């Protein structure tokens, strides 16, 4: 696994200044010249657009995925993590069978409010991942535009960390992975940020608030891929141990991913 880290230890004064700038951020990186908006969901209204998204309904690691964890209101989309009667719940949205794209620039404005033991993400997935081993171009690649955790495997605070990951050749013995990361001067948890990906036949370029944070020319998918917005729980996994007391009821839990919009631009 490879990482790219771009960060500096800021002075207290600079940290305070950056904290204010990040929390007020509404930055959006302009798509490349000649690109046109081809798809978007602004999450307006009072319910999820089921012509665009499908909510998952199955047990995934420590959480029962359910449409009940997903809601839309005047503030946008919300995917909640909560516990009721000894069971943990969360939400997992996909555009599979409804929308996919190959190459382009995509962005989402997101506020993570992550839970210990869980992580949320904005990503692209191939319907044929791992079908042709050793050929990610043909099989496709899991492209994690942003993955965020509150804590790491040991329970340490990593809320300042933005993770960008690629997975291909399936998820078993042949699994391949490449990743990058960026350490924000302040926590990414609890504040709005724009996360973007430029995907071309030659490279992937990952952005946070309009600034490039990682790029690679490896494992470039050449197939159309679906969009996913997800929150997951796994005990003592990538995001550490679950909360022993649970996450609060659906109405009371503070843990969720808020999404203002998702957009895709492509060349004509």
Beta strands, then each sheet from edge to edge (+ up, - down):
strand 1: 35-41
strand 2: 54-55
strand 3: 59-60
strand 4: 63-65
strand 5: 70-73
strand 6: 76-80
strand 7: 82-84
strand 8: 87-90
strand 9: 92-94
strand 10: 104-113
strand 11: 118-126
strand 12: 142-149
strand 13: 161-168
strand 14: 176-183
strand 15: 192-199
strand 16: 204-208
strand 17: 211-216
strand 18: 225-233
strand 19: 256-267
sheet 1: 1+ 19- 6+ 5-
sheet 2: 1+ 19- 10+ 15- 16+ 17-
sheet 3: 2+ 9- 18+ 11- 12+ 13- 14+
sheet 4: 3+ 4- 8- 7+
end
